[in-house]
Amino acid sequence: MKMRTHRRPRLTTPLVRVDGELRPTSWESALTAAAAGLGKVKATHGGTALGLFSCSKATNETNYLAQKFARTVLGTNNIDSCNRT
């Protein structure tokens, strides 16, 4: 079987949507935009409108921090992981 050699290039800079178009931005600006978007959803629909998906390959400590973040910052108990697979 022949492997594909043409792949789309990976993103090397974050993008934010401005007026319906994706534009490059700094990491700080992208994280600020993401936080604002999560905050808007939480303010409009409550924390239960948000969820978090964790990874079974992460350490127990990382998964603990993920659920702690979801419960205390996002205000949701909607946490899942791929531990069943």
N, C-alpha and C positions, 0 to 999 in steps of 0.2 A: 504494500500500500504506500502510496506517495503522500508525503506530508505537504501541506500547503505552505508556501514560502511567502505569500503576500498576506500580511496582516495589517489591520488598521493600527496606526501608531498610538501608543499610550499617551494619555494626557500627562503633561508635566507641570501644568499650572492649573489652579482651580478656576472654575467658571461660575458666573452668576448670571441669572436671567434678568436683562434690563430691556423693558419695552418688548418683551416676547422674544428677545434674541440673546443667545449665550455669548458672554464677553469675558475675556480673561481678567483676573483680579488677583490681589494678594491673598495669602492664606489668612491673615488677620481679618480682612474684609469678608472672605468667604465664611469663616467661622462665625463672625458677627451676624451675617445674613442668615445662616443656618439657625443660630440661637434665636434670632428674632422671629423666624418662621415657626419654630417649635413653640415659642412663647405666645405667638398669635393663636395657634391652634389650641393651646392649653387655655388661654383666656377666653376664647370663643366657645369651645366645646368641652372644656374640663380635661383633667389629666387622663381620664379613661379613654379619651380619643387617641392617645399615644400608646405606643408599645415599643418593646425592645427585643431584639433577637440576639442571643449570645451564642458562642461557639463551644462545642464540647472539647475542642483541641486546646482551648485556653486553660490556664491554670485555675485551680479552685479560687485563688485569691482574686484573679481577674474577673471571674464570673461573680464572685461575691460583690466586688466593687460595681459591676454592671447592674446587678439587681438593686444595690443600695442607691445608685444614681437614679435608676428608674423610679424607685419608690419615694425617695426624698426630694429629688429635683424635678422630675417629670410629673410626679404625683400619680403614678399608675402602678397597678399590679400586673399589667399585661406584659409578662416576661416569658419568653420561651427559648428553647435551645434545641440543637439537633442531637441531643444525647440518646435519643431512641434509635438512631440509625446505626 
